[in-house]
Amino acid sequence: MGRKIIETLAAEGKRRGWLHLRWIVPGKNTPAVALYEKIAEPDHRKSYLIPIDRIAGD
């Protein structure tokens, strides 16, 4: 299913003139990571998640 979603998005992106898709996936999602490693290039960026309640002091 994941491959089909990406193929659909890529086709739509091509139609719209997009340059690339950026995909964020939890590293622990082993099946998804295996697929993305087959069809994509790793990005040089790191992604971070900051819970709002941690910063807001709740």
DAMO-V112784 format. One line per field, one symbol per residue. phi: phi as a letter, one per 30 degrees, with the letter a starting at -180 (. if undefined). psi: psi as a letter, one per 40 degrees, with the letter a starting at -180 (. if undefined). burial: I if it has 16 or more other C-alpha atoms within 10 Angstrom, else O. A space follows every 10 residues. Layout:
BEGIN
phi->???
psi->???
burial->???
END
This chain:
BEGIN
phi->.ddddddddd dddddcidca ccbcbdddde ddddddddcb cdcddccbcc deddddid
psi->dddddddddd dddddefidi ihhhihdegd ddddddddei iiieiihihh hddddee.
burial->OOOOOOOOOI OOOOOOOOOO OOOOOOOOOO OOOOOIOOOO OOOOOOOOOO OOOOOOOO
END
